[in-house]
Amino acid sequence: MARKAGYEASMKTPYLLLVVSSIALVGTLLISGFSAFVLVTGPAFLASLILALRALTKRSKRWVILDGSNVMYWRDGTPQIETLREVVQELRAAGYTPGVVFDANVGYLLCGKYQHDGALAKALGLPEERVMVVPKGSPADPAILTAALDLGAKVVTNDRYRDWAEQHPEVNDPGYLIRGGYKAGDLWLNFE
């Protein structure tokens, strides 16, 4: 809960800076003798406006993080990039902006050799900055949960993250984990 509160506070910071810099700019323009300070308050206002617009854009997207190493097994229990492509497509159609995080061994499971972020992003039709392969020896779960927390996103997985629930209590929130799979060859996702 403290981490979520910290995230929410950090999302308010750009707007607070915008309000303070706006007041300072108006003050320097209206109070006689302070007009020289517009050289400081003007750029500060512009910088805070840019930060606020970036925060608004980031917040307006409905982010979702896929546990790529989990989702790729959903069809027939075998790792398939096509499964991930279909899930990404379905999430986009539902209005989400997907990102994918993989364990380091994903390339070996899919095609018998190491695959980096760029190669997997290309295979999924996603920008490279939205695909991550964690370093060898590191579990993907903390990266998935941290990315989701940072973006205010949900997580697409059938993993329950019980080992990480103490550090990430949000995994127990209803609707935080989007489960899915295939029934009679058709993809289903539980957005509830």
Phi and psi in degrees as a GROMACS rama.xvg file:
@    title "Ramachandran Plot"
@    xaxis  label "Phi"
@    yaxis  label "Psi"
@TYPE xy
-64.2737  -37.899  ALA-2
-65.9179  -40.1355  ARG-3
-66.095  -39.7153  LYS-4
-64.2081  -39.804  ALA-5
-63.354  -39.0855  GLY-6
-64.2914  -45.9686  TYR-7
-63.5458  -38.2504  GLU-8
-65.6099  -40.6835  ALA-9
-67.1702  -27.2146  SER-10
-74.0284  -22.9918  MET-11
-84.4699  -20.812  LYS-12
-56.102  -47.1707  THR-13
-59.0786  -36.5354  PRO-14
-71.6994  -37.8271  TYR-15
-63.9298  -43.5525  LEU-16
-61.1362  -38.5762  LEU-17
-63.4934  -43.5695  LEU-18
-64.0846  -47.4459  VAL-19
-63.8848  -44.502  VAL-20
-68.4243  -31.476  SER-21
-65.6017  -45.1948  SER-22
-61.7141  -43.1072  ILE-23
-63.8107  -41.8634  ALA-24
-65.4209  -46.8502  LEU-25
-61.2815  -40.9096  VAL-26
-61.8966  -42.7416  GLY-27
-68.7564  -27.598  THR-28
-81.735  -29.8693  LEU-29
-95.641  -29.4712  LEU-30
-90.2847  122.811  ILE-31
-65.5393  143.471  SER-32
90.7798  -9.49084  GLY-33
-109.863  5.43414  PHE-34
-61.8213  -25.9134  SER-35
-65.9176  -24.8111  ALA-36
-73.9139  -6.22626  PHE-37
-61.6012  -23.7245  VAL-38
-66.9885  -20.6878  LEU-39
-99.3418  -47.8537  VAL-40
-72.0018  -31.3325  THR-41
-62.351  -56.1744  GLY-42
-61.9844  -35.0505  PRO-43
-63.3626  -41.362  ALA-44
-62.6705  -46.4704  PHE-45
-61.8866  -42.5379  LEU-46
-63.7725  -42.9875  ALA-47
-69.4561  -31.6741  SER-48
-64.6991  -43.153  LEU-49
-62.504  -44.8954  ILE-50
-61.6206  -41.568  LEU-51
-65.685  -40.9131  ALA-52
-65.8514  -39.9019  LEU-53
-63.8882  -42.3263  ARG-54
-64.0825  -39.402  ALA-55
-64.6733  -42.291  LEU-56
-64.2627  -45.3414  THR-57
-61.745  -40.9609  LYS-58
-73.6621  -29.9658  ARG-59
-73.9051  -20.5111  SER-60
-76.4494  144.897  LYS-61
-96.3116  92.0146  ARG-62
-77.007  149.818  TRP-63
-145.682  137.216  VAL-64
-109.725  126.375  ILE-65
-92.0766  133.423  LEU-66
-80.2902  86.0117  ASP-67
-56.056  -37.9816  GLY-68
-72.8988  -16.6154  SER-69
-91.1206  -49.0492  ASN-70
-63.3612  -34.3127  VAL-71
-63.571  -13.8559  MET-72
-95.719  -1.39312  TYR-73
-62.5752  -33.152  TRP-74
-96.3233  116.747  ARG-75
63.3235  10.2152  ASP-76
69.4025  14.1463  GLY-77
-117.518  142.843  THR-78
-68.4061  124.86  PRO-79
-141.636  129.474  GLN-80
-67.6402  -29.5662  ILE-81
-61.8007  -36.2565  GLU-82
-61.1983  -46.2215  THR-83
-63.1612  -41.9115  LEU-84
-59.0068  -43.5912  ARG-85
-65.7628  -40.0088  GLU-86
-66.8875  -43.0099  VAL-87
-58.7717  -44.6611  VAL-88
-62.3681  -42.8109  GLN-89
-64.9658  -40.2108  GLU-90
-66.8824  -40.5945  LEU-91
-61.6543  -43.1636  ARG-92
-62.4966  -28.4391  ALA-93
-85.8652  1.84399  ALA-94
93.4195  11.5763  GLY-95
-93.423  155.855  TYR-96
-107.481  105.526  THR-97
-86.7805  146.846  PRO-98
-128.805  153.372  GLY-99
-131.043  135.265  VAL-100
-122.111  133.711  VAL-101
-122.503  155.147  PHE-102
-70.3639  159.036  ASP-103
-62.3363  -26.6451  ALA-104
-86.4529  8.1249  ASN-105
-57.1507  -42.2582  VAL-106
-61.9509  -41.1476  GLY-107
-64.6198  -37.0221  TYR-108
-71.4712  -35.2885  LEU-109
-86.2756  -39.0129  LEU-110
-143.957  14.0462  CYS-111
79.0411  9.43408  GLY-112
-150.652  162.584  LYS-113
-61.6717  138.318  TYR-114
-125.275  131.505  GLN-115
-93.8998  175.448  HIS-116
-51.7749  -47.2635  ASP-117
-62.714  -43.4462  GLY-118
-64.2989  -42.5833  ALA-119
-70.6197  -36.643  LEU-120
-61.4949  -44.0583  ALA-121
-61.8748  -43.7622  LYS-122
-64.1666  -28.9953  ALA-123
-94.6127  -8.38259  LEU-124
71.7153  32.6532  GLY-125
-117.04  154.566  LEU-126
-62.8526  145.195  PRO-127
-57.7405  -33.6307  GLU-128
-69.1584  -7.55084  GLU-129
-104.649  10.4664  ARG-130
-129.23  134.381  VAL-131
-136.394  131.267  MET-132
-107.765  119.378  VAL-133
-70.1671  155.722  VAL-134
-63.3717  151.721  PRO-135
-55.4223  135.976  LYS-136
88.2751  -6.55274  GLY-137
-107.35  135.035  SER-138
-74.4595  146.956  PRO-139
-76.6599  -26.7234  ALA-140
-52.2359  -49.5372  ASP-141
-63.2676  -35.3712  PRO-142
-65.8867  -40.4593  ALA-143
-62.4252  -49.9399  ILE-144
-69.0503  -35.4663  LEU-145
-69.0907  -43.7656  THR-146
-60.5276  -43.2046  ALA-147
-63.0238  -42.1507  ALA-148
-64.8267  -44.5046  LEU-149
-62.1373  -34.0897  ASP-150
-97.3636  -3.64006  LEU-151
66.1345  35.9249  GLY-152
-100.183  164.477  ALA-153
-94.5843  169.167  LYS-154
-121.873  130.277  VAL-155
-96.0344  113.823  VAL-156
-172.013  162.573  THR-157
-106.432  1.88958  ASN-158
-74.7445  144.035  ASP-159
-97.4352  -8.96947  ARG-160
54.5464  40.2428  TYR-161
-60.2274  -35.5895  ARG-162
-68.0701  -16.8482  ASP-163
-113.482  4.2686  TRP-164
-64.776  -30.6481  ALA-165
-68.6173  -42.9348  GLU-166
-78.2575  -26.4114  GLN-167
-130.707  75.0605  HIS-168
-63.4323  -16.1566  PRO-169
-61.4417  -19.3997  GLU-170
-64.7932  -18.1906  VAL-171
-91.0738  -5.73588  ASN-172
-71.5146  133.768  ASP-173
-58.0913  132.408  PRO-174
85.1579  -7.53859  GLY-175
-68.7833  -42.0869  TYR-176
-97.062  120.932  LEU-177
-94.648  113.358  ILE-178
-90.5233  160.476  ARG-179
-166.305  -173.79  GLY-180
161.527  -159.728  GLY-181
-127.409  135.352  TYR-182
-127.275  123.547  LYS-183
53.0157  37.2928  ALA-184
82.3084  -2.20318  GLY-185
-106.181  137.183  ASP-186
-71.2378  137.344  LEU-187
-131.048  143.247  TRP-188
-131.344  133.488  LEU-189
-98.7859  98.2563  ASN-190
-82.0912  -1.01946  PHE-191
